[in-house]
Every structure is written in structure tokens, then in C-alpha cells.
Amino acid sequence: MADPRRDTRGIVDAAELFSRVRFRRREPAEPLRPYLEHYWLIDWDLPTPYASHVVPHPSVNVVFQAFTGREPFGEVAGIGLELFTQKLQARGRVCGVQFRPGGFRPFVPGHAVSEWTGRRLPLDEVFPSALSTTGAVEAVLTPDDEDARVAALDAFLLGLAPGPDPKADLAMTLVDRIRTDRSILRVDDFADAEGVSVRALQRLFAAYVGVSPKWIILRYRIHEALELAGTRSDIDWAALAADLGYADQAHLVRDFTATVGVPPAAYAQGHSP
């Protein structure tokens, strides 16, 4: 696995978020890297409340959270289908695990990942056999030392003993192709190129990724448009729509607005949801 990615894809107004919180990505232990994108760590101490917004990736996250005024807790966040908004205030800390699309299934064999899509569940409900989810929450969130938090995340996940699963490997490979190959725009063409039926591809993605291939293609388009809109002011939206496989600019604007909450041109001018 490469170093944790440095792009800001999915984060709405990333510059504003980073000006208010400490945000880092860290690598997991070597045996976990085939399954994980990275760990992500956030700490904040804010004089006034702030709302962060994220267009979710097609990834399951395990999230350990400490907010002022409530007990620390851990939860499993299935793939979010809509814009995720989190209000941050006072002091707090979050330590998250972003799995590769398809990489969560080996930790919960026997369950289709689509069972958690659009849901957030307590840690012990998803991992009932874990020795102590309460102890894991404390071990991850208590240390001020960042390396100690990463070590606690490693220990928790390694304790779940993920096993080899060729179908998970295949799912991760296929999603990575969709993410990196911009020529993949249609599910039937992609299935043909991989030598499988559309139905077989859909079954694999439901069981191991949690969303459909079509949803992933559309989501990665929006991520790209979002990142460009946040970093450039000279975008030719009609040309970008064609480049991303949309029938016309109106389709891109409609998808972007429905997902992010504001039209792309307005977002590029600094208007957030």
C-alpha cells in the first residue's frame, strides 16, 4: 500500500476545515494495509461551533469519538449515501479508520456490507465477539500521544483477526479501477471488460462493498468535480461534464447540487452548504 493519500476529495471546503481543526492521516500496521485506506485523526478546540461537511467515499469507517458533554464512544459508520454533516464545538477528538472499499468484509465474515449502508451502529453491535470495545474506546481516545492512538487502533483491528478472502481482494481491485480509470463510465461496459455479468458484479458489490457499481462511478465523478471546484475558478463546466461522462452540463449540475447542497459554480465562488 502507498502512503496515505493527500488529496481532499470528499471534504467540502477543506481549507476552512483545516484552519479550524488538526487533521492527519496515518498508516496502519503492515498486516492491516491490504484492507485499509488509512487512519484519520482530528482534534479541535473551538471558540465557536463549526459544521463540517463531507461527501462520503464508498468506504466503511470505524470511528472513535470524544465530544464535550458526552461519554466517549465508538461506532461503525456504513457508507453514507448523502452529505454527512458534523457539528464541532468546544473541545473534541475523533480517531477514525477508513477501510478500502471492499476491505471491511473480512472483519465481519458472513455479513453483506450492504447491511450497514446508510447506518451508524455501536461498535459492540457489529463486533460482539471483540474482547472489550469499551476498553478499545478508552485506549484509542485517551492518549495525547498520536503514536499511542495509532497503536491502539492497530491493536483493536488486529484483535479482530481478519482472514484472507479472494472475493474481498477482487472487490477492492475492481473499485480501485473505477477510481483510477476515468474511462469507466458505464457498468455494462465495465462488466464486459472484466468478463462478468452485470448481475454478478452487482451481487459482489452488494456483499463486499455495500453499494452498486453505478453508485460508485457517480460518486467518484462528484468527488472529482468537488475537488476541482474547490481549487480552481476557471473551470469549463460543460467540458468537465463531458469529460466525466455526463450527457450534458445540466446533469452534472443536478448531481452536484443534490449531493453537495449548492450548485458547482456557487461552490467554486465560496458558497458552502
GUVOTI-763883 format. One line per 4 residues: their letters; for each residue x, y, z of N, C-alpha, C. Coordinates in Angstrom, 3 decimals, always signed. Example, Ala and Ser with C-alpha at 12.3 -4.5 7.8 and 13.67 -1.06 7.14 Angstrom:
as) +13.190,-5.690,+7.800,+12.300,-4.500,+7.800,+13.200,-3.300,+7.800 | +12.850,-2.250,+7.080,+13.670,-1.060,+7.140,+12.900,+0.030,+7.870 $
END
This chain:
madp) +0.832,-1.197,+0.000,+0.000,+0.000,+0.000,+0.863,+1.241,+0.000 | +0.438,+2.303,-0.747,+1.175,+3.557,-0.784,+0.930,+4.327,+0.510 | +1.683,+5.435,+0.669,+1.453,+6.295,+1.817,+0.014,+6.795,+1.805 | -0.524,+7.217,+2.969,-1.882,+7.751,+2.994,-2.057,+8.855,+1.968 $
rrdt) -3.182,+8.844,+1.265,-3.387,+9.829,+0.213,-3.473,+11.232,+0.808 | -3.105,+12.206,+0.000,-3.052,+13.588,+0.469,-4.136,+14.453,-0.152 | -4.945,+13.885,-1.045,-5.987,+14.697,-1.658,-7.080,+15.008,-0.636 | -7.937,+15.934,-0.982,-9.031,+16.325,-0.085,-10.386,+15.915,-0.651 $
rgiv) -10.403,+14.934,-1.523,-11.648,+14.558,-2.179,-12.713,+14.133,-1.168 | -13.874,+14.718,-1.338,-14.992,+14.429,-0.453,-15.179,+15.460,+0.636 | -14.121,+16.207,+0.982,-14.233,+17.202,+2.049,-14.728,+18.516,+1.442 | -15.861,+18.983,+1.927,-16.407,+20.247,+1.445,-15.694,+21.390,+2.144 $
daae) -15.127,+22.296,+1.351,-14.364,+23.446,+1.863,-13.264,+22.962,+2.801 | -12.364,+22.161,+2.236,-11.294,+21.561,+3.031,-10.413,+22.609,+3.697 | -10.130,+23.706,+3.006,-9.256,+24.739,+3.579,-9.866,+25.310,+4.852 | -11.160,+25.515,+4.858,-11.830,+26.041,+6.045,-11.776,+25.041,+7.192 $
lfsr) -12.012,+23.758,+6.877,-11.935,+22.727,+7.915,-10.541,+22.673,+8.530 | -9.525,+22.654,+7.678,-8.156,+22.511,+8.169,-7.700,+23.731,+8.960 | -8.336,+24.872,+8.749,-7.986,+26.062,+9.525,-8.568,+26.013,+10.934 | -9.506,+25.092,+11.161,-10.184,+25.028,+12.452,-9.816,+23.791,+13.268 $
vrfr) -9.340,+22.743,+12.619,-9.025,+21.503,+13.331,-7.631,+21.024,+12.932 | -7.074,+20.131,+13.757,-5.851,+19.415,+13.376,-6.292,+18.115,+12.712 | -5.926,+17.958,+11.452,-6.349,+16.783,+10.676,-5.105,+16.073,+10.169 | -5.003,+14.782,+10.478,-3.861,+13.979,+9.999,-4.352,+12.654,+9.481 $
rrep) -3.583,+12.086,+8.553,-3.785,+10.701,+8.116,-2.548,+9.904,+8.507 | -2.767,+8.668,+8.980,-1.660,+7.825,+9.399,-1.833,+6.422,+8.819 | -0.692,+5.769,+8.587,-0.697,+4.395,+8.085,-1.000,+3.405,+9.205 | -1.734,+2.342,+8.902,-1.924,+1.267,+9.878,-0.732,+0.313,+9.876 $
aepl) -0.762,-0.661,+10.785,+0.276,-1.692,+10.820,+0.277,-2.471,+9.505 | +1.424,-3.005,+9.142,+1.609,-3.697,+7.864,+0.539,-4.745,+7.570 | +0.160,-5.630,+8.519,-0.832,-6.660,+8.185,-2.219,-6.107,+7.866 | -2.487,-4.851,+8.261,-3.800,-4.251,+8.035,-3.879,-3.471,+6.731 $
rpyl) -2.747,-3.181,+6.127,-2.732,-2.287,+4.968,-3.484,-2.815,+3.754 | -3.557,-4.131,+3.544,-4.366,-4.582,+2.401,-5.842,-4.219,+2.520 | -6.324,-3.955,+3.732,-7.751,-3.733,+3.961,-8.113,-2.264,+4.170 | -7.140,-1.439,+4.548,-7.423,-0.076,+4.985,-6.860,+0.963,+4.030 $
ehyw) -7.589,+2.075,+3.908,-7.038,+3.252,+3.226,-6.026,+3.936,+4.143 | -6.471,+4.235,+5.372,-5.624,+4.936,+6.338,-6.415,+5.123,+7.621 | -5.726,+5.611,+8.658,-6.376,+6.169,+9.828,-6.498,+7.679,+9.612 | -7.531,+8.270,+10.185,-7.647,+9.726,+10.147,-7.937,+10.244,+11.554 $
lidw) -7.173,+11.252,+11.948,-7.213,+11.779,+13.309,-7.564,+13.253,+13.275 | -8.515,+13.653,+14.109,-8.934,+15.052,+14.179,-9.010,+15.471,+15.647 | -8.451,+16.626,+15.963,-8.582,+17.244,+17.283,-8.995,+18.690,+17.081 | -9.810,+19.214,+17.994,-10.220,+20.608,+17.872,-10.452,+21.231,+19.245 $
dlpt) -10.339,+22.547,+19.273,-10.644,+23.364,+20.449,-11.159,+24.685,+19.899 | -12.483,+24.805,+19.794,-13.094,+25.893,+19.039,-13.800,+26.898,+19.947 | -13.588,+28.190,+19.712,-14.313,+29.203,+20.489,-15.780,+29.305,+20.085 | -16.087,+28.964,+18.828,-17.475,+28.987,+18.350,-17.750,+27.699,+17.576 $
pyas) -18.998,+27.234,+17.543,-19.324,+25.996,+16.833,-19.024,+26.105,+15.337 | -18.742,+24.958,+14.760,-18.436,+24.880,+13.329,-19.023,+23.581,+12.781 | -19.614,+23.640,+11.604,-20.187,+22.448,+10.976,-19.313,+22.024,+9.812 | -18.821,+20.795,+9.849,-18.037,+20.241,+8.744,-18.954,+19.408,+7.861 $
hvvp) -18.617,+19.355,+6.575,-19.427,+18.611,+5.606,-18.514,+17.709,+4.782 | -18.958,+16.472,+4.552,-18.177,+15.514,+3.769,-19.104,+14.771,+2.830 | -18.687,+14.669,+1.563,-19.360,+13.784,+0.606,-18.691,+12.427,+0.752 | -19.365,+11.447,+1.367,-18.682,+10.202,+1.755,-18.102,+9.430,+0.579 $
hpsv) -16.995,+8.755,+0.860,-16.422,+7.789,-0.066,-17.207,+6.476,+0.049 | -17.029,+5.567,-0.898,-17.690,+4.252,-0.777,-16.934,+3.352,+0.190 | -16.732,+3.848,+1.397,-15.926,+3.165,+2.403,-16.688,+3.068,+3.712 | -16.534,+1.940,+4.387,-16.976,+1.819,+5.769,-15.911,+2.445,+6.660 $
nvvf) -16.341,+3.115,+7.726,-15.423,+3.692,+8.698,-15.745,+3.165,+10.092 | -14.717,+2.894,+10.876,-14.874,+2.672,+12.309,-14.375,+3.943,+12.976 | -15.216,+4.532,+13.840,-14.923,+5.867,+14.348,-15.010,+5.890,+15.875 | -13.935,+6.338,+16.502,-13.877,+6.533,+17.946,-13.992,+8.038,+18.200 $
qaft) -14.929,+8.444,+19.071,-15.268,+9.851,+19.169,-15.375,+10.321,+20.620 | -14.849,+11.512,+20.870,-14.947,+12.145,+22.181,-15.411,+13.580,+21.986 | -16.623,+13.870,+22.449,-17.199,+15.200,+22.334,-17.453,+15.759,+23.732 | -17.310,+17.063,+23.869,-17.603,+17.702,+25.148,-19.047,+17.441,+25.538 $
grep) -19.257,+16.984,+26.757,-20.610,+16.809,+27.263,-21.196,+15.426,+27.087 | -20.440,+14.480,+26.533,-20.955,+13.119,+26.415,-19.810,+12.119,+26.570 | -20.191,+10.888,+26.916,-19.197,+9.848,+27.115,-18.541,+9.478,+25.786 | -17.239,+9.214,+25.768,-16.590,+8.750,+24.534,-17.248,+7.468,+24.041 $
fgev) -17.252,+7.279,+22.730,-17.925,+6.115,+22.160,-17.282,+5.727,+20.848 | -17.561,+4.501,+20.422,-17.110,+4.022,+19.121,-18.293,+3.531,+18.323 | -18.212,+3.667,+17.023,-19.295,+3.187,+16.166,-18.764,+2.784,+14.801 | -19.559,+1.983,+14.123,-19.279,+1.618,+12.743,-20.187,+2.459,+11.857 $
agig) -19.587,+3.199,+10.947,-20.341,+4.038,+10.024,-20.323,+3.380,+8.650 | -21.483,+2.860,+8.248,-21.581,+2.305,+6.905,-21.455,+3.407,+5.868 | -21.393,+3.030,+4.610,-21.237,+4.018,+3.538,-22.390,+5.016,+3.601 | -22.047,+6.291,+3.651,-23.060,+7.333,+3.690,-23.583,+7.635,+2.293 $
lelf) -24.884,+7.664,+2.147,-25.484,+7.905,+0.841,-25.734,+9.380,+0.574 | -25.686,+10.197,+1.622,-25.953,+11.619,+1.483,-24.807,+12.420,+2.106 | -24.859,+13.724,+1.925,-23.866,+14.611,+2.516,-23.866,+14.421,+4.032 | -22.671,+14.188,+4.604,-22.549,+13.996,+6.051,-22.124,+15.308,+6.686 $
tqkl) -22.872,+15.728,+7.688,-22.583,+16.968,+8.398,-22.337,+16.661,+9.864 | -21.255,+17.206,+10.412,-20.922,+17.006,+11.824,-20.668,+18.362,+12.468 | -21.426,+18.672,+13.518,-21.216,+19.909,+14.247,-20.094,+19.715,+15.253 | -19.096,+20.570,+15.204,-17.961,+20.539,+16.120,-18.030,+21.767,+17.011 $
qarg) -17.864,+21.573,+18.306,-17.854,+22.703,+19.225,-17.001,+22.374,+20.437 | -16.587,+23.419,+21.142,-15.740,+23.275,+22.321,-14.512,+22.422,+21.969 | -14.201,+21.404,+22.796,-13.054,+20.541,+22.534,-13.522,+19.144,+22.172 | -12.729,+18.474,+21.336,-13.095,+17.108,+20.980,-11.992,+16.409,+20.229 $
rvcg) -12.218,+15.130,+20.008,-11.222,+14.287,+19.339,-11.945,+13.154,+18.629 | -11.493,+12.870,+17.404,-12.015,+11.732,+16.642,-10.833,+10.965,+16.071 | -10.878,+9.642,+16.207,-9.877,+8.770,+15.600,-10.629,+7.779,+14.731 | -10.415,+7.849,+13.429,-11.198,+7.038,+12.513,-10.357,+6.066,+11.705 $
vqfr) -11.013,+5.025,+11.249,-10.421,+4.005,+10.387,-11.207,+3.999,+9.089 | -10.578,+4.371,+7.989,-11.254,+4.289,+6.699,-10.801,+3.027,+5.989 | -11.738,+2.106,+5.778,-11.443,+0.865,+5.078,-11.444,+1.099,+3.582 | -10.667,+0.323,+2.880,-10.766,+0.332,+1.430,-12.146,-0.183,+1.032 $
pggf) -12.734,+0.339,-0.030,-13.999,-0.229,-0.489,-13.821,-1.721,-0.769 | -14.557,-2.541,-0.037,-14.397,-3.991,-0.123,-13.552,-4.566,+0.989 | -12.842,-3.704,+1.741,-11.911,-4.189,+2.750,-12.512,-4.456,+4.117 | -13.769,-4.072,+4.324,-14.382,-4.269,+5.642,-14.912,-5.692,+5.827 $
rpfv) -15.322,-6.323,+4.747,-15.965,-7.629,+4.839,-15.114,-8.689,+5.577 | -13.790,-8.776,+5.381,-13.011,-9.787,+6.115,-13.069,-9.641,+7.637 | -13.453,-8.475,+8.130,-13.565,-8.276,+9.572,-14.933,-8.710,+10.108 | -15.885,-8.874,+9.197,-17.232,-9.299,+9.586,-17.722,-10.377,+8.614 $
pgha) -17.011,-11.473,+8.486,-17.399,-12.502,+7.510,-18.803,-13.016,+7.807 | -19.513,-13.309,+6.738,-20.875,-13.806,+6.911,-21.930,-12.722,+6.851 | -21.518,-11.471,+6.780,-22.461,-10.351,+6.694,-22.213,-9.584,+5.397 | -23.268,-9.292,+4.667,-23.144,-8.426,+3.496,-22.887,-7.002,+3.977 $
vsew) -21.923,-6.329,+3.365,-21.583,-4.971,+3.788,-22.756,-4.023,+3.559 | -23.642,-4.354,+2.634,-24.825,-3.517,+2.401,-25.737,-3.454,+3.625 | -25.576,-4.374,+4.587,-26.372,-4.328,+5.813,-26.124,-3.034,+6.584 | -24.938,-2.444,+6.429,-24.601,-1.244,+7.193,-24.675,+0.029,+6.359 $
tgrr) -24.978,-0.075,+5.087,-25.020,+1.112,+4.240,-26.067,+2.102,+4.748 | -25.637,+3.352,+4.910,-26.535,+4.392,+5.388,-26.825,+4.332,+6.874 | -26.100,+3.497,+7.619,-26.364,+3.318,+9.049,-25.106,+3.584,+9.865 | -25.311,+3.935,+11.132,-24.234,+4.093,+12.106,-24.623,+3.272,+13.323 $
lpld) -23.779,+2.305,+13.690,-24.121,+1.353,+14.738,-23.043,+1.308,+15.815 | -23.437,+1.051,+17.080,-22.433,+0.936,+18.146,-21.423,-0.159,+17.830 | -20.209,+0.063,+18.275,-19.108,-0.842,+17.972,-19.409,-2.275,+18.403 | -19.952,-2.440,+19.617,-20.170,-3.796,+20.118,-21.323,-4.501,+19.434 $
evfp) -22.159,-3.761,+18.703,-23.240,-4.403,+17.960,-22.709,-5.062,+16.690 | -21.695,-4.469,+16.094,-21.113,-5.028,+14.879,-20.029,-6.049,+15.208 | -19.312,-5.816,+16.305,-18.230,-6.718,+16.725,-18.542,-7.322,+18.099 | -19.578,-8.144,+18.215,-19.961,-8.668,+19.527,-18.917,-9.591,+20.145 $
sals) -18.035,-10.144,+19.317,-17.035,-11.072,+19.845,-15.746,-10.378,+20.266 | -15.656,-9.060,+20.040,-14.456,-8.333,+20.445,-14.310,-8.406,+21.962 | -13.082,-8.520,+22.440,-12.844,-8.712,+23.872,-13.400,-7.560,+24.698 | -13.151,-6.338,+24.277,-13.646,-5.190,+25.039,-13.691,-3.962,+24.151 $
ttga) -14.869,-3.657,+23.625,-14.982,-2.444,+22.825,-14.867,-1.212,+23.709 | -15.336,-1.313,+24.967,-15.197,-0.188,+25.897,-13.724,+0.108,+26.160 | -12.943,-0.941,+26.373,-11.510,-0.753,+26.580,-10.841,-0.178,+25.358 | -11.304,-0.575,+24.170,-10.716,-0.053,+22.941,-10.991,+1.433,+22.803 $
veav) -12.202,+1.854,+23.129,-12.546,+3.276,+23.048,-11.623,+4.090,+23.945 | -11.420,+3.623,+25.158,-10.545,+4.330,+26.098,-9.105,+4.331,+25.612 | -8.639,+3.188,+25.113,-7.245,+3.085,+24.678,-6.962,+3.980,+23.483 | -7.955,+4.140,+22.592,-7.754,+4.947,+21.384,-7.842,+6.435,+21.690 $
ltpd) -8.796,+6.846,+22.504,-9.087,+8.266,+22.670,-8.340,+8.952,+23.806 | -7.884,+8.194,+24.793,-7.277,+8.814,+25.965,-5.893,+9.401,+25.716 | -4.990,+8.712,+25.018,-3.613,+9.224,+24.917,-3.530,+10.538,+24.146 | -2.730,+11.455,+24.637,-2.416,+12.656,+23.873,-1.359,+12.356,+22.813 $
deda) -0.573,+11.310,+23.056,+0.455,+10.913,+22.096,-0.194,+10.262,+20.878 | +0.068,+10.833,+19.719,-0.568,+10.352,+18.496,-0.149,+8.930,+18.145 | +1.108,+8.603,+18.352,+1.579,+7.253,+18.061,+0.867,+6.223,+18.934 | +0.558,+6.589,+20.171,-0.153,+5.670,+21.063,-1.571,+5.426,+20.563 $
rvaa) -2.194,+6.432,+20.021,-3.547,+6.258,+19.466,-3.515,+5.324,+18.259 | -2.521,+5.528,+17.391,-2.384,+4.656,+16.223,-2.131,+3.214,+16.655 | -1.282,+3.033,+17.654,-1.000,+1.685,+18.154,-2.265,+1.034,+18.712 | -3.120,+1.820,+19.386,-4.362,+1.273,+19.930,-5.333,+0.888,+18.816 $
ldaf) -5.376,+1.667,+17.754,-6.199,+1.304,+16.597,-5.695,-0.003,+15.982 | -4.374,-0.109,+15.819,-3.788,-1.348,+15.296,-4.181,-2.541,+16.164 | -4.053,-2.384,+17.474,-4.324,-3.495,+18.379,-5.780,-3.935,+18.294 | -6.687,-2.986,+18.218,-8.110,-3.338,+18.134,-8.409,-4.115,+16.852 $
llgl) -7.926,-3.617,+15.727,-8.237,-4.257,+14.447,-7.531,-5.599,+14.298 | -6.289,-5.687,+14.733,-5.574,-6.964,+14.660,-6.247,-8.006,+15.543 | -6.853,-7.558,+16.645,-7.565,-8.478,+17.517,-8.802,-9.074,+16.884 | -9.306,-8.438,+15.829,-10.472,-8.968,+15.119,-10.084,-10.066,+14.127 $
apgp) -8.794,-10.224,+13.905,-8.228,-11.324,+13.114,-8.898,-11.499,+11.754 | -8.790,-10.504,+10.869,-9.367,-10.678,+9.526,-8.665,-11.804,+8.778 | -9.440,-12.594,+8.066,-8.869,-13.709,+7.314,-8.842,-13.431,+5.829 | -8.056,-14.185,+5.076,-7.992,-13.986,+3.622,-9.330,-14.269,+2.965 $
dpka) -9.668,-13.473,+1.969,-10.934,-13.634,+1.253,-10.708,-13.181,-0.191 | -10.599,-14.107,-1.124,-10.333,-13.732,-2.519,-11.394,-12.808,-3.105 | -12.656,-12.963,-2.679,-13.709,-12.090,-3.210,-13.524,-10.657,-2.709 | -13.064,-10.509,-1.492,-12.775,-9.165,-0.990,-11.632,-8.542,-1.792 $
dlam) -10.614,-9.351,-2.086,-9.499,-8.862,-2.896,-9.987,-8.405,-4.262 | -10.889,-9.191,-4.861,-11.426,-8.842,-6.176,-12.230,-7.547,-6.099 | -13.083,-7.425,-5.075,-13.898,-6.220,-4.933,-13.020,-4.988,-4.775 | -11.974,-5.085,-3.955,-11.080,-3.942,-3.760,-10.386,-3.566,-5.063 $
tlvd) -9.974,-4.554,-5.832,-9.308,-4.294,-7.109,-10.240,-3.606,-8.086 | -11.489,-4.077,-8.162,-12.442,-3.512,-9.116,-12.798,-2.070,-8.765 | -13.010,-1.796,-7.482,-13.334,-0.415,-7.095,-12.145,+0.500,-7.365 | -10.941,+0.003,-7.129,-9.760,+0.822,-7.392,-9.643,+1.150,-8.873 $
rirt) -10.046,+0.212,-9.723,-10.035,+0.508,-11.162,-11.022,+1.605,-11.500 | -12.194,+1.563,-10.893,-13.184,+2.611,-11.155,-12.644,+3.965,-10.689 | -11.974,+3.976,-9.564,-11.467,+5.229,-9.011,-10.370,+5.819,-9.874 | -9.519,+4.991,-10.441,-8.329,+5.495,-11.126,-8.467,+5.573,-12.644 $
drsi) -9.436,+4.864,-13.214,-9.607,+4.848,-14.668,-10.830,+5.671,-15.039 | -10.585,+6.880,-15.508,-11.697,+7.784,-15.810,-12.494,+7.357,-17.033 | -12.003,+6.377,-17.786,-12.760,+5.913,-18.947,-13.905,+4.982,-18.563 | -13.934,+4.527,-17.300,-15.016,+3.648,-16.842,-16.209,+4.507,-16.475 $
lrvd) -17.214,+4.498,-17.354,-18.379,+5.352,-17.178,-19.692,+4.580,-17.164 | -19.674,+3.348,-17.669,-20.907,+2.555,-17.750,-20.672,+1.180,-17.126 | -21.639,+0.736,-16.332,-21.497,-0.526,-15.624,-21.442,-1.701,-16.598 | -22.265,-1.691,-17.636,-22.273,-2.827,-18.556,-20.955,-2.941,-19.317 $
dfad) -20.361,-1.792,-19.695,-19.055,-1.836,-20.359,-17.979,-2.353,-19.408 | -18.059,-1.927,-18.150,-17.086,-2.364,-17.154,-17.201,-3.858,-16.908 | -18.434,-4.354,-16.804,-18.651,-5.787,-16.589,-18.110,-6.588,-17.768 | -18.374,-6.117,-18.972,-17.864,-6.809,-20.162,-16.340,-6.861,-20.142 $
aegv) -15.712,-5.753,-19.793,-14.254,-5.701,-19.773,-13.668,-6.642,-18.733 | -14.403,-6.873,-17.636,-13.931,-7.765,-16.576,-14.359,-9.206,-16.782 | -15.156,-9.449,-17.830,-15.572,-10.817,-18.137,-16.609,-11.388,-17.195 | -17.450,-10.518,-16.615,-18.515,-10.977,-15.720,-19.824,-10.350,-16.154 $
svra) -20.925,-10.921,-15.693,-22.222,-10.335,-15.987,-22.470,-9.141,-15.071 | -23.355,-8.263,-15.514,-23.714,-7.109,-14.686,-24.307,-7.586,-13.370 | -25.125,-8.618,-13.423,-25.761,-9.123,-12.210,-24.724,-9.667,-11.225 | -23.739,-10.398,-11.735,-22.693,-10.931,-10.856,-21.894,-9.793,-10.217 $
lqrl) -21.617,-8.748,-10.996,-20.900,-7.592,-10.476,-21.710,-6.908,-9.381 | -23.001,-6.767,-9.596,-23.860,-6.124,-8.604,-23.925,-6.942,-7.317 | -23.988,-8.259,-7.439,-24.027,-9.116,-6.244,-22.725,-8.991,-5.447 | -21.594,-8.993,-6.159,-20.306,-8.862,-5.488,-20.224,-7.542,-4.744 $
faay) -20.636,-6.463,-5.368,-20.541,-5.150,-4.747,-21.489,-5.025,-3.558 | -22.679,-5.603,-3.642,-23.612,-5.555,-2.512,-23.038,-6.284,-1.312 | -22.415,-7.431,-1.553,-21.910,-8.262,-0.463,-20.614,-7.722,+0.123 | -19.750,-7.141,-0.717,-18.403,-6.798,-0.261,-18.115,-5.300,-0.199 $
vgvs) -18.857,-4.496,-0.934,-18.604,-3.054,-0.929,-19.716,-2.310,-0.196 | -20.959,-2.651,-0.490,-22.082,-2.029,+0.201,-22.943,-1.148,-0.660 | -22.472,-0.793,-1.854,-23.240,-0.003,-2.807,-22.988,-0.567,-4.200 | -23.765,-0.106,-5.160,-23.680,-0.645,-6.510,-22.516,-0.051,-7.292 $
pkwi) -22.070,-0.736,-8.354,-21.019,-0.152,-9.209,-21.424,+1.200,-9.789 | -22.694,+1.334,-10.173,-23.153,+2.610,-10.746,-23.033,+3.730,-9.722 | -23.393,+3.439,-8.485,-23.303,+4.467,-7.435,-21.859,+4.919,-7.263 | -20.930,+3.973,-7.297,-19.516,+4.313,-7.113,-19.005,+5.166,-8.270 $
ilry) -19.373,+4.815,-9.494,-18.959,+5.622,-10.638,-19.445,+7.061,-10.478 | -20.721,+7.222,-10.109,-21.285,+8.561,-9.940,-20.622,+9.312,-8.780 | -20.357,+8.613,-7.675,-19.771,+9.278,-6.518,-18.359,+9.771,-6.822 | -17.556,+8.963,-7.530,-16.202,+9.413,-7.850,-16.225,+10.583,-8.834 $
rihe) -17.238,+10.663,-9.679,-17.384,+11.835,-10.545,-17.594,+13.091,-9.700 | -18.496,+12.987,-8.723,-18.782,+14.139,-7.874,-17.548,+14.531,-7.063 | -16.806,+13.546,-6.567,-15.588,+13.855,-5.825,-14.628,+14.669,-6.685 | -14.475,+14.272,-7.930,-13.546,+14.987,-8.801,-14.029,+16.403,-9.064 $
alel) -15.331,+16.540,-9.341,-15.880,+17.873,-9.580,-15.764,+18.748,-8.337 | -15.980,+18.150,-7.162,-15.896,+18.897,-5.911,-14.477,+19.397,-5.675 | -13.485,+18.534,-5.895,-12.114,+18.946,-5.667,-11.706,+20.054,-6.636 | -12.095,+19.922,-7.898,-11.760,+20.952,-8.876,-12.431,+22.279,-8.524 $
agtr) -13.705,+22.203,-8.125,-14.431,+23.427,-7.795,-13.840,+24.123,-6.581 | -13.199,+23.360,-5.705,-12.613,+23.946,-4.518,-11.224,+24.504,-4.720 | -10.622,+24.216,-5.869,-9.236,+24.635,-6.084,-9.040,+25.508,-7.316 | -10.057,+25.595,-8.179,-9.915,+26.367,-9.410,-11.130,+27.258,-9.621 $
sdid) -10.916,+28.389,-10.267,-12.025,+29.302,-10.551,-12.291,+29.443,-12.043 | -11.512,+28.728,-12.859,-11.617,+28.885,-14.310,-12.149,+27.623,-14.982 | -13.044,+26.911,-14.312,-13.499,+25.619,-14.821,-14.507,+25.811,-15.950 | -14.321,+25.074,-17.021,-15.305,+24.988,-18.103,-16.238,+23.836,-17.736 $
waal) -17.394,+24.165,-17.162,-18.272,+23.123,-16.607,-18.835,+22.215,-17.686 | -19.089,+22.761,-18.862,-19.600,+21.922,-19.948,-18.548,+20.900,-20.371 | -17.288,+21.353,-20.472,-16.214,+20.437,-20.852,-15.978,+19.403,-19.757 | -16.041,+19.827,-18.495,-15.846,+18.887,-17.394,-16.956,+17.851,-17.370 $
aadl) -18.189,+18.288,-17.616,-19.312,+17.346,-17.647,-19.086,+16.269,-18.701 | -18.643,+16.680,-19.874,-18.371,+15.715,-20.935,-17.217,+14.799,-20.551 | -16.193,+15.374,-19.914,-15.020,+14.597,-19.520,-15.379,+13.543,-18.471 | -16.339,+13.857,-17.611,-16.736,+12.934,-16.552,-17.824,+11.955,-16.998 $
gyad) -18.251,+12.075,-18.257,-19.211,+11.113,-18.785,-20.660,+11.511,-18.665 | -20.928,+12.769,-18.290,-22.312,+13.229,-18.205,-22.847,+13.549,-19.603 | -24.148,+13.404,-19.747,-24.759,+13.698,-21.045,-24.627,+15.175,-21.386 | -24.714,+16.034,-20.370,-24.552,+17.470,-20.590,-24.263,+18.146,-19.255 $
qahl) -24.030,+19.445,-19.311,-23.681,+20.192,-18.106,-24.805,+20.164,-17.088 | -26.049,+20.172,-17.557,-27.196,+20.197,-16.645,-27.216,+18.968,-15.738 | -26.831,+17.805,-16.291,-26.811,+16.590,-15.479,-25.755,+16.684,-14.377 | -24.588,+17.230,-14.708,-23.546,+17.418,-13.699,-24.009,+18.379,-12.615 $
vrdf) -24.591,+19.494,-13.028,-25.058,+20.487,-12.058,-26.117,+19.875,-11.147 | -27.008,+19.091,-11.710,-28.080,+18.480,-10.902,-27.504,+17.507,-9.879 | -26.585,+16.632,-10.312,-25.984,+15.660,-9.395,-25.164,+16.359,-8.313 | -24.372,+17.337,-8.710,-23.522,+18.062,-7.763,-24.385,+18.766,-6.719 $
tatv) -25.422,+19.456,-7.163,-26.285,+20.205,-6.252,-27.014,+19.281,-5.294 | -27.511,+18.155,-5.811,-28.231,+17.202,-4.963,-27.321,+16.598,-3.910 | -26.028,+16.413,-4.240,-25.086,+15.770,-3.324,-24.475,+16.753,-2.345 | -24.025,+17.888,-2.844,-23.263,+18.840,-2.031,-24.162,+19.879,-1.370 $
gvpp) -25.270,+20.231,-2.018,-26.186,+21.192,-1.421,-26.186,+22.555,-2.076 | -25.190,+22.820,-2.918,-25.136,+24.073,-3.678,-24.655,+23.741,-5.088 | -24.992,+24.548,-6.092,-24.504,+24.295,-7.459,-22.985,+24.424,-7.531 | -22.355,+23.759,-8.495,-20.888,+23.791,-8.571,-20.315,+25.186,-8.766 $
aaya) -20.938,+26.008,-9.576,-20.405,+27.355,-9.796,-20.462,+28.178,-8.511 | -21.547,+28.013,-7.753,-21.669,+28.738,-6.481,-20.628,+28.237,-5.490 | -20.398,+26.924,-5.467,-19.384,+26.371,-4.555,-18.009,+26.906,-4.918 | -17.711,+26.986,-6.218,-16.407,+27.480,-6.662,-16.206,+28.933,-6.247 $
qghs) -17.309,+29.673,-6.037,-17.214,+31.079,-5.624,-17.200,+31.232,-4.115 | -17.149,+30.100,-3.399,-17.001,+30.171,-1.947,-18.259,+29.942,-1.154 | -19.345,+29.555,-1.798,-20.597,+29.304,-1.087,-20.657,+27.838,-0.663 | -20.720,+27.574,+0.646,-20.796,+26.219,+1.174,-22.235,+25.854,+1.482 $
p) -22.491,+24.560,+1.742,-23.865,+24.161,+2.078,-24.380,+24.894,+3.319 $
END
